[in-house]
Every structure is written in C-alpha cells, then in structure tokens.
C-alpha cells in the first residue's frame, strides 16, 4: 500500500509493448510505486480486455516502472473518498481486474522487482506464473494500518499454504524472493540483470506451443481446482476429448510421428 498522491501527467497509466506474440503491460506510476488507483485499475482493465480478444497475443507480461512492481492501493485516494460506496466500487473493480487475468486465454507472467505489497502482492498471486529478481520483497501490509488484506488473501491463500499465507496476512511482515519461491508464490528467482532474459525465455517457451491447447488448458486448470476429485476427472476428460478434435492436436501428433516441427493452425 502506498500513501503517495496522484501527480498530474500526460503519461499513460499502463504502457503496452508487443513483440513476437508477447504483450508487455507496464504499470506506469513510478513515483507512486505503481499504486493501484482507480485510474490505474481502469487502464489495466481496458488493456487486459483488449488483449484477451487479440489472437495475435500469446503471452502477457505484467511489469512495473521505476523502483517497484506495485505497492498496492493508494491510501491517500482511499482516505480522500472515505465512503463505503466508493470502497465497494474500488474493490469490486480491482477484483474484476484480477478475475480478468484469471479468465483470459493467454498465460500472464508477473515480472517482479522491488516491492510487491498488499494488492501488489495480490496481483503477483493472480498471475499464472511469476518471475522475480532476487531483490524483490513481498508483504500483505494492510494489517499495519489496521486493515486486514482480505482481497489479497484470496490470491495468497491459493498460492501458499494456509499457515504461510496467514502469517503474512496477520503480521504484515515482508518475505524475500527466495522465501516466496519456496512457499509457492513464484516460479523462478534470478538476479536483476537476468530478469528480463528469464521472463522472455519463459514467455517464448509458451509462445512456441499451440495457442488452442494453452487457452483450453488454462481454463481447465483453474476450473477443476474448485471441483471435487471425481467431477474434476470427468471435466478434464471432456476437455481432453475436445482438445483431441482440434486441428492443432492433429497437427502436433502428426508432426511428432513424422519427426518434424509442428505448424500450429490456431484452431
């Protein structure tokens, strides 16, 4: 969480850069440690919705400009609008943004450096994958100002074990990148100098696969987590049968048998 005020600027709240099927979205409030103000959330939501419908984008990378990834919600904005209806709308919009990340067909990779606190830590937890520099630190720090990080706790509890998640939520203490890796919040930790190359390598490994299989698989993965074991197997079996009927699956199997590289059809 940050208490920084909004500074008028002509710069967009979110920068987008596309290259080779990878769309990088960069939170662009560096002087406010990329706090998730109303305007920032709206800008992110618009970009994510546009990308979700863009078949040319295969992977999304979320990054932060400046010294930090994201310091959470803007406390000064929240105090300046001390009204329950405002708070409900703010958290509803933020939750919708987090769910858009979860529901869009493209895998989303968090590129984390510096701090990721409160809703910034939530943002990392809601991304499908996360790579961090070894200087990154994570906390759900709302408890330090009398505010339990309830919404960040949703994502955190789905990444970490219960006791590890509750310790973060109850104490507000920071954990370092290696601890976050060990507890399940991250996929990889590298030096700051290697961060971009590591994120790019992970993104390109996904881009090389069938977008049809990736999209179906991401949806299946999250949906089956909420099911009982028997229902999960029934659902997964149906997804696999449907996946087998796609052109990409036929091409992939033929390419494997023929010992050649597949040419994905995207259908």
WOTAWO-V742730 format. One record per backbone hydrogen bond with DSSP energy under -0.5 kcal/mol. CO is the residue of the C=O (numbers start at 1). NH is the residue of the N-H. If there is no record, write none. Layout:
co:CO nh:NH
co:CO nh:NH
This chain:
co:2 nh:75
co:6 nh:8
co:13 nh:28
co:15 nh:26
co:17 nh:24
co:19 nh:22
co:21 nh:23
co:21 nh:58
co:21 nh:59
co:22 nh:19
co:22 nh:24
co:23 nh:25
co:23 nh:61
co:24 nh:17
co:24 nh:26
co:25 nh:27
co:25 nh:63
co:26 nh:15
co:27 nh:65
co:29 nh:32
co:29 nh:34
co:30 nh:33
co:32 nh:35
co:33 nh:71
co:35 nh:37
co:37 nh:41
co:38 nh:42
co:39 nh:43
co:40 nh:44
co:41 nh:45
co:42 nh:46
co:43 nh:47
co:44 nh:48
co:45 nh:49
co:46 nh:50
co:47 nh:51
co:48 nh:52
co:49 nh:53
co:50 nh:53
co:51 nh:54
co:53 nh:55
co:54 nh:57
co:56 nh:58
co:58 nh:107
co:59 nh:23
co:60 nh:109
co:61 nh:25
co:61 nh:63
co:62 nh:111
co:63 nh:27
co:65 nh:68
co:70 nh:117
co:72 nh:36
co:73 nh:2
co:73 nh:75
co:74 nh:78
co:75 nh:79
co:76 nh:80
co:77 nh:81
co:78 nh:81
co:79 nh:82
co:81 nh:83
co:83 nh:87
co:84 nh:88
co:85 nh:89
co:86 nh:90
co:87 nh:91
co:88 nh:92
co:89 nh:93
co:90 nh:94
co:91 nh:95
co:92 nh:96
co:93 nh:97
co:94 nh:98
co:95 nh:99
co:96 nh:100
co:97 nh:101
co:98 nh:102
co:99 nh:103
co:100 nh:104
co:107 nh:60
co:108 nh:128
co:108 nh:129
co:109 nh:62
co:110 nh:112
co:110 nh:131
co:112 nh:133
co:113 nh:69
co:114 nh:137
co:115 nh:69
co:115 nh:70
co:116 nh:139
co:117 nh:120
co:118 nh:121
co:118 nh:122
co:119 nh:123
co:120 nh:124
co:121 nh:125
co:122 nh:126
co:123 nh:127
co:124 nh:127
co:129 nh:110
co:130 nh:187
co:130 nh:188
co:131 nh:112
co:132 nh:190
co:133 nh:136
co:136 nh:177
co:137 nh:116
co:138 nh:175
co:139 nh:118
co:139 nh:141
co:140 nh:143
co:141 nh:144
co:142 nh:145
co:142 nh:147
co:143 nh:146
co:148 nh:150
co:149 nh:153
co:150 nh:154
co:151 nh:154
co:151 nh:155
co:152 nh:156
co:153 nh:157
co:155 nh:158
co:156 nh:159
co:156 nh:160
co:161 nh:165
co:162 nh:166
co:163 nh:167
co:164 nh:168
co:165 nh:169
co:166 nh:170
co:167 nh:171
co:168 nh:172
co:175 nh:138
co:176 nh:180
co:177 nh:181
co:178 nh:182
co:179 nh:183
co:180 nh:184
co:180 nh:185
co:180 nh:186
co:181 nh:184
co:188 nh:132
co:190 nh:134
co:191 nh:194
co:191 nh:195
co:192 nh:195
co:194 nh:198
co:195 nh:199
co:196 nh:200
co:197 nh:201
co:198 nh:202
co:199 nh:203
co:200 nh:204
co:201 nh:205
co:202 nh:206
co:203 nh:207
co:204 nh:208
co:206 nh:209
co:210 nh:214
co:211 nh:215
co:212 nh:216
co:213 nh:217
co:214 nh:218
co:215 nh:219
co:216 nh:220
co:217 nh:221
co:218 nh:222
co:219 nh:223
co:220 nh:224
co:221 nh:225
co:222 nh:226
co:223 nh:226
co:224 nh:227
co:228 nh:232
co:229 nh:233
co:230 nh:234
co:231 nh:235
co:232 nh:236
co:233 nh:237
co:234 nh:238
co:235 nh:239
co:236 nh:240
co:237 nh:241
co:238 nh:242
co:239 nh:243
co:240 nh:244
co:241 nh:245
co:242 nh:245
co:243 nh:246
co:246 nh:250
co:247 nh:251
co:248 nh:252
co:249 nh:253
co:250 nh:254
co:251 nh:255
co:252 nh:256
co:253 nh:257
co:254 nh:258
co:255 nh:260
co:256 nh:259
co:262 nh:264
co:267 nh:247
